[in-house]
């Protein structure tokens, strides 16, 4: 979501004639977009703010704005701690930045339109909801981004159509809890309604979405994923812990068996689905046996990708007030390593089975000296070709898979679609 916000603000700057610099040290305008999902991310932001303070002390004409999740509803303490920041802007609230920049640098706002102006690539992230109503005990997001608020389908359609006209072929719809999209709108809508409308956009080839919650992944959403050809058959469904007591302490609102039932339903309805998940290890009070229950869930489901993190206390959350972070950093690192080792084996075996199959790959660009893209199942595919065949970014080509690793696939082009 932060990437989407940064791209949007960059587009507005471009519309004002402000061009990006190669380094923030040389820039006249510096904007720091912050993430606070983990304490380490906020610590990095604070470190960078202190570094920028030295830059501003030697050149007081430099302009510094801070935006994103670090800027909560009450940022008075931040203003006192970092007086060298010119403006603080909450997520998606760009006007204060734009107005102050224009005043500082004598830029005429007449005729300025805050529409899509940047030149996007082949893929694009689109924020469709802001905030979250779940209030998991470990999460700071509801306190920083606020309660869930959905953008209207008409607003989103207009934005996506503009991006498609500029060359975007795949969009990823984003929300802290994407499956509850539209529940706050009147008349009430849901994610299936949005996906069905986006699916009608001519020139758009693929639709993805992140991140789902087990309690809100409805049968109608699953049917929509299954039935609409543009929707990628890949679902990110965090389970966070494989033990009922830990899940209760997290206030996740489901049991392990309920999560497994939802996964089994998804696999039954979408046989070719790929699944990714999020997992927290070392949550306060998590015993060794409870952690091993999480490993058992990984073995049973065999996710295609797992994002694992060690628990870190976030000041202001329920967990920080009521639970003692009683598991050492060393133990958390051990558990993370065990998860990664297990998952590496799982991903190796799953990807190895794809050798000699053919996948349709949307070519996104160059990486590591090769063309690369992603298949509908979210697998990253590197493409070997002779250099004579013309392959453009944004094309979908058939690729015969010849090699695999736990993290990616490699193959040769077969046909252009």
N, C-alpha and C positions, 0 to 999 in steps of 0.2 A: 504494500500500500504506500509506503514511503517513496518507493521508486516512481510510482504513478504520480504522487504529489509533486515530486521534484521535476518530472517531465512537464507537468502542467505549468508550474511556475516558470520553468525555462522557456516554454512556448510564449508565455505572456511577456517575459523580458525581451524575447526576440521580436515580438510585435512592436515593442518600444524602441527597437534599434540597439538593444544592449546585447553584445555578443560575448560568448564564453571565453575565458582566458585559459591558458594551459595549466596554470597553477594558482592556488588561492593566495600564495604569497605575493603574486604580481597583480592580483585583481583589485579593482576599486570597490567592487561590491562583493561581499562574501555572505553566503546563506548557508547555514548549518542546519540540515534536516536531521532530526534526532529520533532514535528508537530507544525505548526503555523496556522492551519485553524482558530483557535480562539485565542484571546489574552491571555486567561487563560492558554492555553497549552504552549505558549512561555514564559509566566511568570514562569510557573513551571520549564521549562528547565533552565531559568536563575537562579532560586533559587537553583536548583540542582548543577549547575556549580559553584556557590559560595560555596556550601557545599563541593564539591570535591576539591576546591582550598585549603581548610584547610587540607584535606587528603594529597594532594601533597606537601604541605609545610612541613609536617612531614616525607615524604618519596618521595624524588625527583626521585626515580627510577620507580615510577608508570607512566604508559603511558595513556594519555587521548586523545581520538578522538571524534569529534562531527560531526555527519552526519545528513542528512534529510533536511526538508524544511526550517529550520532556516538558513541554509547555502545557501545564494543566490549567484548570479553571482559575486557580489562584497562583500566579507566578510572581507575587511580590517578593518572596524570599529570593527567587532567582535574580530579580532585578537588583536587589541589594548585594547579592553575592558576586554578580557579574555586571557592574555598572558600565562597562565598555560596550555592552550590547545595545545597539540603537533601537531595535524593535523586537518584541516577542510576539509570535503568531501561533495560535493553536492550529491543529491539523485542518487543512483545507481553507483556512481563513487567510487568504493571500492579500486582500485589499490593503491592509495596513502596511505591508511591505511595499506594495506597488506605489501607494500614495507617498510614503516617506522617501522612497528612491527618487520619484519624480520631483518632489520638493527639493531634495538635496542636490540633485544634478540638473535642475532646471529643464526637465523633460516635459513637453506639452502632452497632456492627457487627452486633448480633444480628439475624438474619433477613435480612441482606444477601445478595442473589443477584447474581452477576456475569453475569446474562443480558442479552439485548438489551432495553434499556429506552427508548432514545431514539426520537423520532418521526422516522423517515426520510422522505425525499421519494419521488419516483416511481422513481428509480434508486438502486442501492446497489452499492458496491464490497465484495467479499468476498475476504479473503486466504485462499487455500487451501494455499499452501506458503510456507515461510519459508527464507531463505538460498539459496545457490547453490553448485553443485559444479563450475562450469565453469572458474573461475580464469583468465579472460581477463586479459592482462597489464596492461590499463588500468584494471581494475575493482577497487574497494575492498570491494564488497559481501560477498564470501565471508569477509573478515577481520572485518567488522563484524556482519553478520547470521548468520554461521556457515554450516555445511553445510546442504544441503537437508533439510527436514523437512516431511512432508505431514500435514495434518489428515485425520482419517478421514471417509469419506463420510457415515456416520451423524451425526457431529458437525456437518458442514456442512449436511446436510439439515435438521436441527433448527433451526439458525440461520436458514437461508433461509426456511423455512416461517413462522417468527415474523415476519420482515420482510414477507413477502407478506401476512400477516394484518394488518399495520399499513399496508398500502397500496403497498408496493413492487411494481412491475410489470416491472422489468428489473434483472438482476444482472450485474455484471462480475466474473468470477472472476480473481483476481490471483495472480501468482507471478513471481519473478525469471526463472524458466524454467518457464513454466506447462506446457509439453508433457511435462515429466518428472514431473508430478504422479503420486503413488502408487507410484513405482518403489522407494521405500524402505519401503513398507508390506508387511506379511505377513498374509494372502496379498497378492501384488503386484497393484496396480491401475494404471490409467492414466487420462489425461484423458478419454478416450472413455467410460470407465465412469462417471466423475463426471458428465459432461454428460448422459448418458442418464438417470441418476437424477434430476438437477435438472429435466430436461425433463418429468418426470412430475408435478411440483408444480402443483396446480390453482391458477389465479389468476395464475400467472407467465406473462408474455407473451413475454419476450425474454431471451436469454442471450448474453453476450459474454465474451471472455477475453483476457488480456494477461499476459506478453509471450512470444512463441514463440521457439524457437531452430531454425535450419534443420536441425540434425542430429537433432532430436527430433520434428519435425513428421511424424508417421507417416501412412501411407495410411489407417489406421483412423481417426485423428483427422480427416483430410480428408473421409472418407466420412461421419463423424458430422455434420460441419458441413453437408455437402451434403444429408443425408437428413432431418435433424430440423428441422421448420418453425420452432421457436422460436429456433434458433441463428442469430444474425446472420451474413450472408455477408460478413464483414469480417475480415481477418487482418492482424495486425501481425507482420512477419517482418524483423527487423533484418539488414542485410547488412554494415554498419559500414565497409566499404571495398570498392572495385571492382578491387583488384589483389592477386594471389596472394601476393606477397612481403609486402605490408602485412598481409594476413590472417594469414599465418604468424607475423609478428612480434607480432600481437595474440593469437595462440593461439586463433583462432576454430574451427579444426578442419574447415574446408571450403575449397574453391576457388571462384573466381567461377563457373566452369562448373557446379559442383555446386549452387551457389545458384540459378543460372538454370534448371537442370533441375528443381529443386524448385518454382520459381515456375511454370514451364510445366506441370508436373503439376497444380498447384493450379488454374490457369486452365482446363485441360482438364477436370478433374473438376467444377469449380464455375464454369461460364461467366460467371455474373453477379457473381463475387466482386470486392470492392474490397480494395486492398492498401495498407498503410502500412508505413513502415520507419524505421529509425534509421541515421544516418550520422555518422561521426567524420571530420573533415578536419584536416590538419596533424599527423597521428600522426608520431612521431619517424622521420626518414629518408624521409618521403613526398615523392617528387619531383613536379615539375609534371606529368610524364607519368602518373605513378601516380594523381594526383588527377584528371586528365582521364579516366582509366579509370573512376573512380567516376561522373563525369558521363555517360559512355557507358552505364553500367548504368541510370541514371535515365532516359535517353532510350529505352532499349530496353524497359524494364518499364512506364514511365509510372505510377508510384505515385500513389495518390489523396492521399497526404499524406506528407511527409518531415520527421522531427525531426532537424535537423542541429546539431552542436556542434563547436566547435574543441577539439582535444585539450588537456587541462590535466593536469599532473603531480599524481598522488595519492600522497602519502607512504605507503609501506607496500606499494605494489603492485610487481609484478615489473618493470613498465616504469620505475618511478621508480628502481629499483636498477640496471637493466641497459641502459637506453636513454637517450640524450641528447636532451632536448627542444630540437631544433636548428632549429625553424621559428618565425619571429617571430610575435608577436601580430598585427602588421599583415598579414602574409601569410595568417594564419588567417582574419582578418576578410574579406579579399578573397575567399578560397575559400568562406566561408559565404555571402557576398553572391552569388557566382556560382551556388551551389546554389539559393539562394532565388529568384533571378531566373529560372532555368531551370524550377524547380518551379512557380513562379507561372504561367508560360505553360502548362505541362502541366495544372495544375489548372483554369485558365480554360477550356481546350478541353474537358476531360472534363466539367466541370460545365455548360458551355454546351450540350452535347449532351443534357442532361437536360430542357431547356426543352420544354414541351408534354407531358412524361410525367407520370404520376401515381405518387406515392410514398405509402406508408403510414407515417405519422409518429406516434410516441409523444410526446404533449404533456408537456413537462417543467416548464414554468414561463414566466415573463416575462423578457425581456432586451431592452434597448434599446427599451423601450416596446411590444414585440410579444410575442405568444405565440411560443414556439419549441419545437422538439423535434428528435429525430433519426430518420432513416429507418433501415431495416434495414441499409442499406449504409454507415451511420455518417455520412452527410451531415447537417450542421446545416441545419434548414429553419425560416425565419421565416414565420409564418402571418398573412396579412391577412384580417380578417373584419369584418363590419359592426357588431359589438358587441351585436347582438340575439340571435344564435345562441349558445346556452349551450354552451361548450366547457370541460370540466373537465381539470385536471391528471390524468394517468394514462390518459386516453382515447387510443385509436388512431384517427386520422382519415385519410381519403384527402385528399391535397393535390395539386392541379394546379400544376406548377411553371411560373412565369411569368417569373422573373428568376434570374440566376446571377452569382456572382463566384467568384474562385479559392478562397474560403474558406467560402462558404455558398450556400444557395438560398433563394428566396422563392416563395410561392405562395398560392393560395386554397383553402379547404376544399371538398371535393366531397361526401363522405359521411362519416358516422360508422360505424365498423366494430363 
